[in-house]
C-alpha cells in the first residue's frame, strides 16, 4: 500500500460519516421546526374563543396544513435514512479501502473533480518542502506523508536564461567537442538527446535550432580547427560571419 493509503481510507471514511451526520442533523432540525410550528398553531386553535368561528376555522386549516407538512417530512426523512444511513456498511468501507490502495486510478478517474483531488492531497500529505539550487532550474522537493514517511524528488523549473540550467556547462562543452570533430548541428542535437542531456528552458528535446542559438550566443568565436572548418555544417549552411563575408555585407546587417 502506498504511503498514507491507510490514513486516506480512514480519513475518507470519517469524512463520509461526518457528511452523512451533517445531512441527518439537517433533516432532524427541519422536522423539529415543523413539529414546533404545528404545536404552536394547535395551542392557538385551542385558545381561540369558541364563538369566534372564523378564527377557529382559519387556525384549524393552518393546523391541518402544518400536520401534513410534518408527515411529509417524516416520510422523506425515513427514505433518506434508508438510502443514507449514518453508519457505513462493510461493503462501503471496502470500496473506500480499494480506492485508497489504487490512488492513480482514483486520481485519474473521470468522476474525480479538482476539489476531490485537493481533498486527497489533504488526506495524504502533511508537509511539502521546496528547495531551489541557487538560481538554477533544479528544484528539490521533500514530501512528508501522513504517517511520517518522507519521499524526495527533483523537478525542473522554467528559468529566464540558458546559463541558469544545471547542465549548461556540460552541454556547451559537449557541443564544442562535437563541433571540433566536424559534426553538423542536426547530428549534435541527436547526440545530446541520446546522452539524455536536457535542453534549456524545459524544451522536450534538442533540435538544430537550439544548437544554433546556443552556438551563436555562447560560442560565436568557436571555429573548427584546420581543414575541418565548416565540416559541422550541413548542405547550404553557413556560419553567419562567413556568409556575411561572402555577400560583402556586415554581420549585423545579415542578422537584421
Secondary structure, DSSP 8 states (H G I E B T S, - for coil): --TTHHHHHHHHHHHHHHHHHHHHHHHHHHHHHHHHHHHHHHHHHHHS-TT-HHHHHHHHHHHHHHHHHHHHHHHHHHHHHHHS-SS--HHHHHHHHHHHH-HHHHHH-TT--HHHHHHHHHHHEEEEEEEE-TTSSEEEEEEEETTS-EEEEEEE---SSGGGSTTHHHHHHHHHHHHHTT--HHHHHHHHHHTT---GGG-SS--HHHHHHHHHHH-TT----GGGTTTTS-TT---HHHHHHHHTS-HHHHH-
